[in-house]
Amino acid sequence: MSHRPIYLDNHATTPMDEWVLEAMLPYFREHFGNPSSISHAYGWEAEAAVKQARQTLADAIHATPEEIVFTSGATEANNLAIKGVAEAYFSKGRHIITVQTEHPAVLDPCTYLQDLGFEVTFLPVQGDGLLDVTQLEKAIRPDTILVSVMAANNEIGVLQPLAEIGELCHQHQVLFHTDAAQGIGKIPLDVLDMNIDLMSFTAHKLYGPKGIGALYVRRRNPKVKLASQIQGGGQERGFRSGTLYTPQIVGFAKAVELGLAEQASESQRLRQLREHLWTTLSPLGGIHLNGHPEQRLSGNLNISVEGVDGSALLLGLQPVVAVSSGSACSSSHVAPSHVLLALGHSKPLAHASVRFGIGRFNTREEIDQVAQHAIATIESLRQAQTPKTSIL
Ligand SMILES: *Cc1c(COP(=O)(O)O)cnc(C)c1O
C-alpha cells in the first residue's frame, strides 16, 4: 500500500472501531431480519438488537428508549427537529433562534423556513466562539417556538453552555434543540439536567458507521410535537418511516458504549496531545488559536496563520497530514469559513486556517511528526513571501 498521510481530520469523520465492525457483522449475515416483522424469529432477533441499542443510547443521555428516533445521521435529525417543530407549532408562533456558527444542516433548514414565512434570528458569537446567553434571552419573543444551538462546533470545537441555554429556554417555554453530532460520547450530555427537548446525533464522528444517527425527542415536561418529514410504514412512532437499518443501529450503539467507557481518560489524553501540538507550533509567532482555549473539544486545535496563503498552506501540509482548512470548498470556489468570519477574522486570516482534529487512533509520535512538518511548511511559505506582497 502506498504511504498515506497521518489522519487528523476526525471532525469530518472517524475510522470505524474494530469492535464496532465486529458487533455489526452478524446483523449483515445470519440476523438479517426486518425488526418490524413480528411473526417470526428473524424479525424478533433484529428487533431485540434494535431494542438493546435504543436502550444504550437512551441511557447515555438520561432519556427513555421511546424518546430515541433513528435517522440516517445528524443532517436528517436536524432537518426533522427544525422543520418538524416549525410545522407542528406554527399556529403558536413562527420565530426561530439559532447561531451564525451552526453547521449547514441547521442553517439551511432555517433559511428554507424563512422562505416559507418563518422569521429566523441568527445570533452572532463572541470572539471566542461562545454564545452570549444574555443576548439569547433578549432575542426570545412571545412567538419564538424553537432555539437551536449546537453542543460542540465542528470547526473550532467550542462547547456552548447547554445547561444555561436549556434553563433559559425552559423558563420561557421555548423548545431547545441541540446538534450534538460532535458531542455524543465525548462530552457529558444529559437531557434532564440540561433541559434539552431535541438532540441530534450521528455515529460516524464517534468511530461508528456512516449513514446512521438519531434524534432525541422529549416525551414529557413538555411532550414535544413533531411533524414527520418522511412518511410511510410508520416506524419510529411515525416520526420517521423506513425499515430500520439494524447493522448500523447496532454499530451506533457499540460506538456510544465504547465512547462512554473511555470518555474521561480519552478526553484527557486528547487534551494532552492538543496542548503538545499547540506548544510546539505557537513559538513560531503569528499563530492564532481559534475558539475558546478551554471550552472546546479536547481533540480540536484550530489555528489561523499570519503571513501565509491558506491554499498554499493546505497544499504544503497535504503529503504528511490529512487536515481540513477552515474553508468550505464548493466546486471550484473556496470561501472562507462562516464560523471563522463570525469570530471577527479578516478574510485572509480566516482563509489561512487549519483544523487539526485529533482522535482515538492518533499517537504522540504522529503529533510530533505533524508539528515538525507544519513548522517547516509555515517557515518556508513565510520566507517565500516578501513583506510587500504579504497579505497581512
Ligand atoms: C457531521 C456533522 C453533521 C452532519 O452529520 P451527518 O451524520 O454526516 O449527516 C451535523 N452537524 C455537525 C455539528 C456535524 O459535525
The ligand as a Gaussian input file, in Angstrom:
#p B3LYP/6-31G(d) Opt

LIG

0 1
 C      -21.013000      15.952000      10.773000
 C      -21.979000      16.904000      11.350000
 C      -23.295000      16.946000      10.911000
 C      -23.810000      16.059000       9.789000
 O      -23.907000      14.746000      10.230000
 P      -24.178000      13.550000       9.181000
 O      -24.435000      12.395000      10.050000
 O      -22.925000      13.432000       8.382000
 O      -25.346000      13.934000       8.379000
 C      -24.155000      17.841000      11.509000
 N      -23.735000      18.657000      12.480000
 C      -22.473000      18.648000      12.929000
 C      -22.076000      19.559000      14.031000
 C      -21.551000      17.783000      12.377000
 O      -20.297000      17.788000      12.811000

